[in-house]
Each structure stands twice: as structure tokens, then as C-alpha cells.
Amino acid sequence: MNLVMLGPPGCGKGTQAQRLEKLRGMVQLSTGDLLRAAVAAGTDIGKRAKQAMEEGQLVDDATVIEIIAERIDEIKNGAGFILDGFPRTLSQARALDEMLAAKELELDCVIELTVVDDVLVGRITGRFACAACGAGYHDEFKRPVKEGVCDVCGGREFTRRPDDNVETVKARLRNYHELTAQLLPYYRERGKLRSVDGMAEIDEVARQIDSVLEAA
């Protein structure tokens, strides 16, 4: 089964994609990770992506599609994939469909995690991590058992991403909604779109996703 996970920053789509990887043997394709891996490997595609990044430009759609296509070709035993973070625009969605059709593949389902923006702002701006091991925490939902001490490694220094601030998060959400407003009707018209309640507890979101996949 081949999926796209749609949802704004902080909605939990990465967490759910990782769960599907473990339980269903699917392969998570995060475009950010794929781009960084291609750059690190020094492939021709990676070199093109690196040049764009160093010039402060977005990597063009054709290059991203090519990287995704190469990774799909590496998937063994018919395992499905989960696209996380792509497509973001209507032109990317169309290019993705064309690439998959050339491989005689298609998307089985597009899962949208629906959330309330104000809740997402709180989720994202409350995140922090251990500086030593990277273990993640949250001001409200997941504090260390012993205040100021990492549960995993005992570290006492913590960091926050500089872009996890209210102004930046709200700007990212506005950008997401502007782009996704085009994607939702595109996939709805094709009978691919399914929505789940991203506001629910992680296990309940997972249950809803499982129900969607069983019915697909």
C-alpha cells in the first residue's frame, strides 16, 4: 500500500508514519531526509540539490521527484511507502502521479490529519530536547521525570529549536494551509482523501488510520 500523509507541522504525521513502518513493514519517505542523504552521498542528484540549498533556493520539483523515484526503486518485496512532507503543492501532486504511473504504481490513500492551529502552536512551541542525546520533551505533555535531568542519559542541558516560536510557527501554518487548500480537492475528486482526527491521543489516531487502511 502506498500512502501520502498530509498535515501541518506538529500534527504527528511523522510519528504515525514511523509506527506504520514498524507494524506494517512500509517505508517512510521523508523528503527532507532523502535530500540530505543524496547530498551526503554526493550523487549527481545530490549535487544539484546541494547547489540549490547553498544558494538559499528551494530544490526544484523535478529533482525532488527524481530522488523519490530512485528511493521507490530500492524498496524490496513489494513493501509500500509513506510519503511524509510531499507533495506540498498541486504541481508536485501531479508530477508525483505521473512518476508513479510510469512505474505502474499509484497512491492507494491520502490521509489528512486534521488539527486546530491554536493547539498546534502550543504543541510546537513547548518542545525541547536533551542537548546530549536528543531525547524529546514538552513543557506541558512530557516533562522529565526528575526536573532538569534527561530521563534517557541523565544530561542536564536542554535545547529548543530557534524556529519553534509563536510567530514562526503561525507563519508556517499559514503557508501550509495556503498550499494544502489546493491538494485536498485534488485528492478528494480522485477518491483518495481520508481525514482522521489529529487532535486525538496518539493511539486513537493510530486506530483511525488502521481503520482507513483496512477499508482502502
Sequence and secondary structure as in RCSB ss.txt:
>XXXX:A:sequence
MNLVMLGPPGCGKGTQAQRLEKLRGMVQLSTGDLLRAAVAAGTDIGKRAKQAMEEGQLVDDATVIEIIAERIDEI
KNGAGFILDGFPRTLSQARALDEMLAAKELELDCVIELTVVDDVLVGRITGRFACAACGAGYHDEFKRPVKEGVC
DVCGGREFTRRPDDNVETVKARLRNYHELTAQLLPYYRERGKLRSVDGMAEIDEVARQIDSVLEAA
>XXXX:A:secstr
  EEEE  TTSSHHHHHHHHHHHH  EEEEHHHHHHHHHHHT HHHHHHHHHHHTT    HHHHHHHHHHHHHH 
 TT  EEEES   SHHHHHHHHHHHHHTT    EEEEEE  HHHHHHHHHTEEEETTT  EEETTTB  SBTTB 
TTT    EE  TT SHHHHHHHHHHHHHHHHHHHHHHHHTT EEEEETTS HHHHHHHHHHHHHH 
